Amino acid sequence: MEKIRAEGFAAVVIDILRASTTIITALANGAERVIPLTTLEEARARKEKEPDALLGGERNALPPPGFDLGNSPREYEPERVKGRTVILTTTNGTRACQAAVAAGAEVVVIGGFVNRRAVVEFCRSFPGPILLVCAGTRGRFSLEDSLYAGSVISGLGEGLQLSDGARACLTLYERWQGCDLAALVGGSTHGRRLADLGFGEDIRLAAAVDSHPVLPVYREGEIRLEPIGTPGF
């Protein structure tokens, strides 16, 4: 991702399947913070420094050897994560977090269908431009991330200045609005792969709109919850 020329912009990091959904779920269920890291080596080194932290993540959708948790939101239940730090590394989503910072974002929030309304409210209140960062799947287009981006744009109403990519996401969302969201997400390339690996329930959780009305904010290397409605942070 190139550095954005606009100043004072916010970024919404989107990885519906599954990093965004997992991060939001972990924090909503009481995790103190999530530390997103790019590589397995970074994650394991951080675990050595913080042995009480939970080490979570995936490579090729499966938990790496020796990790406490994978990347399934089902694993991040309150009894497991409440009051804990989670060190997380994933194939797409955690990289997107760091890419948003490198692009120059003033504020980085984590978005998913599970906290859609909270993200829309944040975007409405933020005084500058908004960059929607679709993590995709290994750098390629993903249906589920683009659908979510379109849903956020739709929630912001009319009169927006949209890039071609944003307009395409909005058109995609409007085309499928009202359809079975879990079926749409599950029918995506990554959704089908997760189902084949036994993670079909993750798709249903990822498509549960507004099930976690929280706003995770990535700042200074870690993600914590920010009170909804805090103006301009």
Helices and strands as residue ranges (DSSP letters): E 10-14, H 19-28, E 33-36, H 40-49, E 54-57, G 73-75, H 78-81, E 85-89, H 93-102, E 107-111, G 113-115, H 116-125, E 130-134, H 143-155, H 164-176, H 181-186, H 189-196, H 200-206, E 216-219, E 222-225
